[in-house]
Every structure is written in C-alpha cells, then in structure tokens.
Amino acid sequence: MSDSEEHHFESKADAGASKTYPQQAGTIRKNGYIVIKNRPCKVVEVSTSKTGKHGHAKCHFVGIDIFTGKKLEDIVPSSHNCDVPHVNRVEYQLIDISEDGFVSLLTESGNTKDDTKLPSDEALQAQIKSGYDEGKDILLTVMSAMGEEQICAVKEIGGKN
C-alpha cells in the first residue's frame, strides 16, 4: 500500500459508535440482543433459511424493543454483521420520587442521579410508588442501551421485621 492511498469508511453511526458492536448474524441466538431499525431489541425468535441459488443463508430475527416493548423484525444474510447494543444493568437505591415523574437515585459512589423517569409500565410504577410510600428501602434496576435508559425491575432490600 502506498501512502497516497486514502481509505474512506462509510459509517452508519454518529459519534456514539461505541453504543453497539458488530456480530455475525449467524451467531446471534434467542435471548441475545440486536439492533433492528435503530432500536435495541431482545431476540425472541431466530430462524435461518438454507442457502438459495444466490448463495447466502438468511437469518430472520424477531425482536422486542427493550424500552418500548414493540415487536420488530429483520432479515439479514447470516454471513453479514449485525449491530448488537451494549446493554448495561445497574442497581441504584431509591431516594425520592419527584412530582414530575422523575426519581432520585443513589449511585455506588454516593452521588445522586436525578435524570431517570419512572417507568411507563403501570404495574412497575405502582410497585415503586407503594414501596416508597410505605418507607421501604428499594433497589431499582436501570437498564441502559444506545443512550437511553429505563427502570426495568424493583426489589426490596433489608430484612423483614
């Protein structure tokens, strides 16, 4: 290669490229994660078709958006790469619930995190509010992927009196 050659890479992502990583479509399994239509999804169904006369086996993915719960589908040649979101789950202790629907959480380092909204799931929201109103110590699990985050689980801490 000479120094005068220039390489141009076409990027589908903006500066947040580290929000996902590539993985070969044929290696993604059920209960894994995949990006479908720019949304992080949990794979609920994978089916692979045989190679056709044009040579590529296809993977048919059915995924549920991890934040909205919407069902999304995609078909990708099994030898091609798919984007897989970096999905993180972190537990925080609940400090306060504000009137505008935001929660105040205590981080591991002892700081507060005040930018998380109550979940849109009614049952989960009711569980958080009732536990808070009863004065229980509550841990909230916050799932984050691709720059979004949402409370996805609640659990009570401390012994029963």
Secondary structure, 3 states (H helix, E strand, C coil): CCCCCCCCCCCCCCCCHHHEEEEEHHHCCCCCEEEECCEEEEEEEEEECCCCCCCCCEEEEEEEECCCCCEEEEEEECCCEEEEECCEEEEEEEEEECCCCEEEEECCCCCEEEEEECCCCHHHHHHHHHHHHCCCCEEEEEEEECCEEEEEEEEECCCCC
